[in-house]
Amino acid sequence: MTFKIYTKTGDQGQTSLIGGRRVSKAHIRIESYGTVDELNSYIGLIKDQLNLKEPKAILYHIQDRLFTIGAVLASDSETSKMKIPDLLESDLELLEKQMDLMDETLPTLKNFILPGGNLTSSHCHVARCICRRAERLVVHLAQEAEVPEIIIRYLNRLSDYLFILSRYIVNEAGAEEIPWRPRN
């Protein structure tokens, strides 16, 4: 027996949450976990471009956590019987520890910087923006439904991590950060 990826059950603009409840594909819950999925895909792109062993391993870990977040957001807590993995404080601590380690090697940030420096760093900035959008959507969802607060905290911390990672990648490549110089 083969498994087909298409089910045709979403052809009318509805999809099922984990637990079976049907909702519009335009529902804030779908926007939330869809944006987390977009972020996960973009982090995969960064990981595939990266030649730095430690950050690459951390990005793999982040992708796994984003799958967990997506599963939590896709679950209808009232009807789902599925055991969803947990996001833990140690997941946030890992991001903080990695940021601290990378930051130790970086020049002091004295200006705002423009996204860029090299291709992989630029991709980190795009991922950071996607992460901020995911965070905003999850905050919106949390105003309407129960969302574990740790998810919002993780997304907030992850956007900071992606910013530091972009700087770290530029520094490791010997490239230059581009300071923002506002017109007078």
MIDOSE-1310 file (N, C-alpha, C; in nm, 2 decimals, decimal comma, always signed):
residues 184
mtfk	+0,08/-0,12/+0,00/+0,00/+0,00/+0,00/+0,09/+0,12/+0,00; +0,06/+0,22/-0,09/+0,13/+0,34/-0,09/+0,06/+0,46/-0,02; +0,13/+0,54/+0,03/+0,07/+0,66/+0,10/+0,07/+0,78/+0,00; -0,04/+0,84/-0,02/-0,05/+0,95/-0,11/-0,05/+1,08/-0,02
iytk	+0,03/+1,18/-0,07/+0,04/+1,30/+0,01/-0,09/+1,39/-0,01; -0,16/+1,37/-0,12/-0,28/+1,45/-0,14/-0,40/+1,38/-0,09; -0,49/+1,45/-0,02/-0,61/+1,39/+0,04/-0,73/+1,45/-0,02; -0,72/+1,57/-0,08/-0,83/+1,64/-0,14/-0,93/+1,69/-0,04
tgdq	-0,90/+1,67/+0,09/-0,99/+1,72/+0,20/-0,98/+1,87/+0,22; -0,88/+1,93/+0,17/-0,86/+2,08/+0,19/-0,90/+2,16/+0,07; -0,96/+2,09/-0,03/-0,99/+2,16/-0,15/-1,10/+2,28/-0,14; -1,17/+2,28/-0,03/-1,27/+2,38/+0,00/-1,22/+2,49/+0,09
gqts	-1,09/+2,49/+0,12/-1,03/+2,59/+0,21/-1,04/+2,56/+0,36; -1,06/+2,44/+0,39/-1,06/+2,39/+0,53/-0,95/+2,29/+0,55; -0,90/+2,28/+0,67/-0,80/+2,18/+0,71/-0,83/+2,13/+0,85; -0,77/+2,02/+0,88/-0,80/+1,96/+1,01/-0,68/+1,99/+1,11
ligg	-0,72/+2,02/+1,23/-0,62/+2,03/+1,34/-0,59/+1,89/+1,39; -0,48/+1,87/+1,46/-0,46/+1,75/+1,53/-0,57/+1,73/+1,63; -0,65/+1,63/+1,62/-0,77/+1,61/+1,71/-0,89/+1,61/+1,62; -0,88/+1,65/+1,49/-0,99/+1,63/+1,40/-1,08/+1,76/+1,37
rrvs	-1,07/+1,86/+1,45/-1,16/+1,98/+1,43/-1,11/+2,04/+1,30; -1,21/+2,08/+1,22/-1,19/+2,15/+1,09/-1,19/+2,30/+1,11; -1,10/+2,37/+1,05/-1,09/+2,51/+1,05/-1,06/+2,57/+0,92; -1,08/+2,70/+0,90/-1,04/+2,76/+0,77/-0,89/+2,77/+0,76
kahi	-0,84/+2,75/+0,64/-0,70/+2,77/+0,62/-0,65/+2,91/+0,64; -0,74/+3,00/+0,66/-0,71/+3,14/+0,69/-0,71/+3,17/+0,84; -0,74/+3,07/+0,92/-0,75/+3,08/+1,07/-0,61/+3,12/+1,12; -0,61/+3,21/+1,23/-0,49/+3,25/+1,29/-0,40/+3,14/+1,33
ries	-0,46/+3,03/+1,37/-0,39/+2,91/+1,42/-0,31/+2,85/+1,30; -0,37/+2,85/+1,18/-0,30/+2,79/+1,06/-0,19/+2,89/+1,02; -0,22/+3,02/+1,02/-0,12/+3,12/+0,99/+0,00/+3,11/+1,09; -0,03/+3,08/+1,21/+0,08/+3,07/+1,31/+0,17/+2,95/+1,28
ygtv	+0,11/+2,83/+1,27/+0,20/+2,72/+1,25/+0,25/+2,71/+1,11; +0,18/+2,77/+1,02/+0,24/+2,78/+0,88/+0,36/+2,87/+0,87; +0,36/+2,98/+0,95/+0,48/+3,06/+0,95/+0,59/+3,00/+1,03; +0,56/+2,92/+1,13/+0,67/+2,84/+1,20/+0,73/+2,74/+1,10
deln	+0,65/+2,68/+1,02/+0,69/+2,59/+0,91/+0,78/+2,66/+0,81; +0,74/+2,78/+0,77/+0,82/+2,86/+0,68/+0,96/+2,89/+0,74; +0,96/+2,93/+0,87/+1,08/+2,96/+0,94/+1,17/+2,83/+0,94; +1,11/+2,72/+0,97/+1,18/+2,59/+0,98/+1,25/+2,56/+0,84
syig	+1,18/+2,59/+0,73/+1,23/+2,56/+0,60/+1,35/+2,66/+0,57; +1,33/+2,78/+0,61/+1,44/+2,88/+0,59/+1,56/+2,85/+0,67; +1,54/+2,80/+0,79/+1,66/+2,76/+0,88/+1,73/+2,64/+0,81; +1,65/+2,55/+0,75/+1,71/+2,44/+0,67/+1,80/+2,49/+0,56
likd	+1,76/+2,60/+0,49/+1,84/+2,66/+0,39/+1,97/+2,71/+0,45; +1,96/+2,78/+0,56/+2,08/+2,84/+0,63/+2,17/+2,72/+0,66; +2,12/+2,62/+0,73/+2,20/+2,50/+0,77/+2,27/+2,44/+0,65; +2,21/+2,43/+0,54/+2,27/+2,37/+0,42/+2,38/+2,45/+0,36
qlnl	+2,38/+2,58/+0,39/+2,49/+2,67/+0,34/+2,60/+2,68/+0,44; +2,58/+2,64/+0,56/+2,68/+2,67/+0,67/+2,79/+2,57/+0,67; +2,91/+2,62/+0,69/+3,03/+2,53/+0,70/+3,08/+2,53/+0,85; +3,01/+2,58/+0,94/+3,05/+2,59/+1,08/+2,98/+2,48/+1,16
kepk	+3,06/+2,38/+1,21/+3,00/+2,26/+1,27/+2,91/+2,29/+1,38; +2,95/+2,37/+1,48/+2,87/+2,39/+1,60/+2,73/+2,46/+1,57; +2,73/+2,57/+1,50/+2,61/+2,64/+1,46/+2,52/+2,55/+1,38; +2,58/+2,46/+1,29/+2,50/+2,37/+1,21/+2,42/+2,27/+1,30
aily	+2,49/+2,22/+1,40/+2,43/+2,13/+1,50/+2,31/+2,20/+1,57; +2,34/+2,32/+1,61/+2,23/+2,39/+1,69/+2,11/+2,42/+1,60; +2,14/+2,45/+1,47/+2,03/+2,48/+1,38/+1,94/+2,35/+1,36; +2,01/+2,23/+1,36/+1,93/+2,11/+1,35/+1,84/+2,10/+1,48
hiqd	+1,90/+2,12/+1,59/+1,82/+2,12/+1,72/+1,70/+2,22/+1,71; +1,73/+2,34/+1,66/+1,62/+2,44/+1,65/+1,51/+2,39/+1,55; +1,55/+2,33/+1,44/+1,45/+2,27/+1,35/+1,36/+2,17/+1,42; +1,42/+2,09/+1,51/+1,34/+1,99/+1,58/+1,24/+2,06/+1,68
rlft	+1,29/+2,17/+1,74/+1,20/+2,24/+1,84/+1,09/+2,31/+1,76; +1,12/+2,36/+1,64/+1,02/+2,43/+1,56/+0,91/+2,33/+1,52; +0,95/+2,20/+1,49/+0,85/+2,10/+1,46/+0,76/+2,08/+1,59; +0,82/+2,08/+1,70/+0,74/+2,06/+1,83/+0,65/+2,18/+1,84
igav	+0,69/+2,30/+1,82/+0,61/+2,42/+1,83/+0,49/+2,41/+1,72; +0,52/+2,37/+1,60/+0,42/+2,35/+1,50/+0,32/+2,25/+1,54; +0,36/+2,14/+1,60/+0,27/+2,04/+1,65/+0,18/+2,09/+1,76; +0,23/+2,16/+1,85/+0,15/+2,22/+1,96/+0,05/+2,32/+1,90
lasd	+0,09/+2,40/+1,81/+0,00/+2,50/+1,75/-0,11/+2,44/+1,66; -0,07/+2,32/+1,61/-0,17/+2,25/+1,52/-0,26/+2,16/+1,59; -0,25/+2,16/+1,73/-0,33/+2,07/+1,81/-0,45/+2,14/+1,86; -0,56/+2,07/+1,86/-0,68/+2,11/+1,93/-0,68/+2,05/+2,07
sets	-0,65/+2,13/+2,16/-0,62/+2,08/+2,30/-0,75/+2,01/+2,36; -0,87/+2,05/+2,31/-0,99/+1,99/+2,36/-1,02/+1,85/+2,30; -0,97/+1,82/+2,18/-1,01/+1,69/+2,12/-0,89/+1,60/+2,09; -0,77/+1,66/+2,09/-0,65/+1,57/+2,05/-0,61/+1,48/+2,16
kmki	-0,59/+1,36/+2,13/-0,54/+1,25/+2,22/-0,39/+1,23/+2,20; -0,33/+1,29/+2,09/-0,19/+1,27/+2,06/-0,10/+1,33/+2,16; +0,00/+1,25/+2,19/+0,11/+1,30/+2,29/+0,20/+1,39/+2,20; +0,20/+1,52/+2,24/+0,29/+1,62/+2,17/+0,41/+1,64/+2,26
pdll	+0,53/+1,64/+2,19/+0,65/+1,67/+2,27/+0,65/+1,81/+2,34; +0,72/+1,82/+2,44/+0,72/+1,95/+2,52/+0,84/+2,04/+2,47; +0,82/+2,16/+2,48/+0,93/+2,26/+2,47/+0,97/+2,29/+2,62; +1,10/+2,29/+2,64/+1,15/+2,30/+2,78/+1,23/+2,43/+2,80
esdl	+1,24/+2,46/+2,93/+1,33/+2,58/+2,96/+1,47/+2,56/+2,91; +1,52/+2,43/+2,91/+1,65/+2,40/+2,86/+1,67/+2,44/+2,72; +1,56/+2,44/+2,64/+1,57/+2,48/+2,50/+1,60/+2,63/+2,49; +1,54/+2,71/+2,57/+1,57/+2,85/+2,58/+1,71/+2,87/+2,63
elle	+1,75/+2,80/+2,73/+1,88/+2,82/+2,78/+1,99/+2,78/+2,68; +1,96/+2,68/+2,60/+2,06/+2,65/+2,49/+2,08/+2,77/+2,40; +1,97/+2,83/+2,36/+1,98/+2,95/+2,27/+2,06/+3,06/+2,34; +2,03/+3,08/+2,46/+2,10/+3,19/+2,54/+2,25/+3,16/+2,55
kqmd	+2,28/+3,03/+2,58/+2,42/+2,99/+2,60/+2,50/+3,01/+2,46; +2,43/+2,97/+2,35/+2,50/+2,98/+2,22/+2,52/+3,12/+2,18; +2,42/+3,21/+2,21/+2,43/+3,35/+2,18/+2,55/+3,41/+2,26; +2,56/+3,37/+2,39/+2,67/+3,42/+2,47/+2,81/+3,38/+2,42
lmde	+2,82/+3,25/+2,38/+2,94/+3,20/+2,32/+2,98/+3,27/+2,19; +2,88/+3,29/+2,10/+2,91/+3,36/+1,98/+2,95/+3,51/+2,00; +2,87/+3,57/+2,10/+2,89/+3,71/+2,12/+3,03/+3,74/+2,18; +3,09/+3,65/+2,25/+3,22/+3,67/+2,31/+3,33/+3,69/+2,20
tlpt	+3,30/+3,64/+2,08/+3,40/+3,65/+1,97/+3,37/+3,77/+1,88; +3,26/+3,84/+1,90/+3,22/+3,95/+1,81/+3,26/+4,09/+1,86; +3,29/+4,18/+1,76/+3,31/+4,31/+1,80/+3,19/+4,37/+1,87; +3,21/+4,47/+1,96/+3,10/+4,54/+2,03/+3,01/+4,60/+1,92
lknf	+2,88/+4,59/+1,94/+2,79/+4,65/+1,84/+2,77/+4,79/+1,89; +2,81/+4,89/+1,80/+2,80/+5,03/+1,83/+2,70/+5,10/+1,75; +2,65/+5,03/+1,64/+2,55/+5,09/+1,55/+2,45/+4,99/+1,52; +2,33/+5,03/+1,47/+2,25/+4,94/+1,40/+2,32/+4,89/+1,28
ilpg	+2,30/+4,76/+1,24/+2,36/+4,71/+1,12/+2,25/+4,68/+1,01; +2,29/+4,69/+0,89/+2,20/+4,66/+0,78/+2,22/+4,51/+0,75; +2,11/+4,44/+0,72/+2,12/+4,30/+0,69/+2,22/+4,28/+0,57; +2,30/+4,19/+0,58/+2,40/+4,16/+0,47/+2,53/+4,12/+0,53
gnlt	+2,63/+4,13/+0,44/+2,77/+4,08/+0,48/+2,81/+3,97/+0,40; +2,73/+3,87/+0,39/+2,75/+3,76/+0,29/+2,61/+3,69/+0,28; +2,61/+3,59/+0,19/+2,48/+3,53/+0,15/+2,41/+3,46/+0,27; +2,49/+3,38/+0,35/+2,43/+3,30/+0,46/+2,39/+3,40/+0,57
sshc	+2,47/+3,50/+0,60/+2,42/+3,60/+0,69/+2,29/+3,67/+0,65; +2,28/+3,70/+0,53/+2,16/+3,76/+0,48/+2,04/+3,67/+0,50; +2,06/+3,54/+0,47/+1,95/+3,45/+0,49/+1,91/+3,44/+0,64; +2,01/+3,46/+0,73/+1,98/+3,46/+0,88/+1,89/+3,58/+0,91
hvar	+1,91/+3,69/+0,84/+1,83/+3,81/+0,86/+1,69/+3,79/+0,81; +1,67/+3,72/+0,70/+1,54/+3,69/+0,65/+1,47/+3,59/+0,75; +1,54/+3,49/+0,80/+1,48/+3,40/+0,89/+1,44/+3,47/+1,02; +1,53/+3,57/+1,06/+1,49/+3,65/+1,18/+1,36/+3,72/+1,16
cicr	+1,34/+3,78/+1,04/+1,22/+3,85/+1,02/+1,10/+3,76/+1,01; +1,12/+3,64/+0,96/+1,01/+3,54/+0,96/+0,98/+3,50/+1,10; +1,08/+3,48/+1,18/+1,06/+3,44/+1,32/+0,98/+3,55/+1,39; +1,01/+3,68/+1,37/+0,94/+3,78/+1,44/+0,79/+3,78/+1,39
raer	+0,77/+3,75/+1,26/+0,63/+3,74/+1,22/+0,56/+3,63/+1,28; +0,63/+3,51/+1,29/+0,57/+3,40/+1,36/+0,54/+3,43/+1,51; +0,63/+3,50/+1,57/+0,60/+3,55/+1,71/+0,48/+3,64/+1,72; +0,47/+3,73/+1,63/+0,35/+3,82/+1,63/+0,22/+3,74/+1,61
lvvh	+0,22/+3,65/+1,52/+0,10/+3,56/+1,49/+0,07/+3,48/+1,61; +0,17/+3,42/+1,68/+0,14/+3,34/+1,80/+0,09/+3,42/+1,91; +0,14/+3,54/+1,93/+0,09/+3,64/+2,03/-0,06/+3,66/+2,00; -0,09/+3,69/+1,87/-0,23/+3,71/+1,83/-0,32/+3,59/+1,87
laqe	-0,27/+3,47/+1,83/-0,34/+3,35/+1,86/-0,36/+3,33/+2,01; -0,26/+3,37/+2,09/-0,27/+3,35/+2,23/-0,38/+3,44/+2,29; -0,42/+3,55/+2,22/-0,53/+3,63/+2,27/-0,66/+3,57/+2,24; -0,67/+3,46/+2,16/-0,79/+3,39/+2,13/-0,80/+3,25/+2,18
aevp	-0,68/+3,19/+2,20/-0,68/+3,05/+2,24/-0,56/+3,02/+2,34; -0,57/+2,91/+2,40/-0,46/+2,88/+2,49/-0,33/+2,84/+2,41; -0,22/+2,91/+2,44/-0,09/+2,88/+2,38/+0,01/+2,88/+2,49; +0,09/+2,78/+2,50/+0,19/+2,78/+2,61/+0,28/+2,90/+2,60
eiii	+0,30/+2,97/+2,70/+0,38/+3,09/+2,70/+0,52/+3,07/+2,66; +0,57/+2,95/+2,68/+0,71/+2,92/+2,65/+0,73/+2,93/+2,50; +0,63/+2,91/+2,42/+0,64/+2,92/+2,27/+0,67/+3,06/+2,23; +0,60/+3,16/+2,29/+0,63/+3,30/+2,26/+0,77/+3,33/+2,30
ryln	+0,81/+3,29/+2,42/+0,94/+3,32/+2,47/+1,05/+3,26/+2,38; +1,03/+3,13/+2,33/+1,12/+3,07/+2,25/+1,14/+3,14/+2,12; +1,03/+3,18/+2,05/+1,04/+3,25/+1,93/+1,11/+3,39/+1,95; +1,08/+3,45/+2,06/+1,15/+3,58/+2,08/+1,30/+3,56/+2,10
rlsd	+1,34/+3,46/+2,17/+1,48/+3,43/+2,19/+1,54/+3,38/+2,06; +1,47/+3,30/+1,98/+1,52/+3,25/+1,85/+1,55/+3,37/+1,76; +1,47/+3,47/+1,75/+1,50/+3,58/+1,66/+1,63/+3,65/+1,71; +1,65/+3,66/+1,84/+1,78/+3,72/+1,88/+1,89/+3,63/+1,84
ylfi	+1,88/+3,50/+1,86/+1,98/+3,40/+1,82/+2,02/+3,42/+1,67; +1,91/+3,43/+1,59/+1,94/+3,44/+1,44/+2,02/+3,57/+1,41; +1,99/+3,68/+1,49/+2,06/+3,80/+1,47/+2,21/+3,78/+1,50; +2,23/+3,72/+1,62/+2,37/+3,70/+1,66/+2,44/+3,60/+1,57
lsry	+2,37/+3,50/+1,52/+2,43/+3,41/+1,43/+2,47/+3,48/+1,30; +2,39/+3,57/+1,25/+2,42/+3,64/+1,13/+2,55/+3,72/+1,15; +2,57/+3,78/+1,26/+2,69/+3,86/+1,29/+2,81/+3,76/+1,30; +2,79/+3,65/+1,37/+2,89/+3,55/+1,38/+2,94/+3,49/+1,25
ivne	+2,85/+3,47/+1,16/+2,88/+3,42/+1,03/+2,96/+3,52/+0,95; +2,92/+3,65/+0,96/+3,00/+3,75/+0,89/+3,14/+3,76/+0,95; +3,15/+3,76/+1,08/+3,28/+3,76/+1,15/+3,37/+3,64/+1,11; +3,31/+3,52/+1,12/+3,39/+3,40/+1,08/+3,44/+3,40/+0,94
agae	+3,36/+3,47/+0,85/+3,40/+3,47/+0,71/+3,50/+3,58/+0,68; +3,53/+3,67/+0,78/+3,62/+3,78/+0,76/+3,55/+3,89/+0,68; +3,42/+3,89/+0,67/+3,35/+3,99/+0,60/+3,32/+4,11/+0,69; +3,26/+4,21/+0,63/+3,24/+4,33/+0,71/+3,09/+4,35/+0,73
eipw	+3,06/+4,39/+0,86/+2,92/+4,42/+0,89/+2,89/+4,56/+0,82; +2,77/+4,59/+0,79/+2,74/+4,71/+0,72/+2,66/+4,80/+0,82; +2,73/+4,90/+0,88/+2,66/+4,98/+0,97/+2,55/+5,07/+0,91; +2,45/+5,10/+0,98/+2,35/+5,19/+0,93/+2,39/+5,33/+0,95
rprn	+2,40/+5,41/+0,85/+2,44/+5,55/+0,86/+2,32/+5,64/+0,82; +2,24/+5,68/+0,92/+2,12/+5,76/+0,88/+2,17/+5,89/+0,82; +2,09/+5,94/+0,72/+2,12/+6,07/+0,66/+2,09/+6,18/+0,76; +2,17/+6,28/+0,75/+2,15/+6,40/+0,84/+2,06/+6,50/+0,78
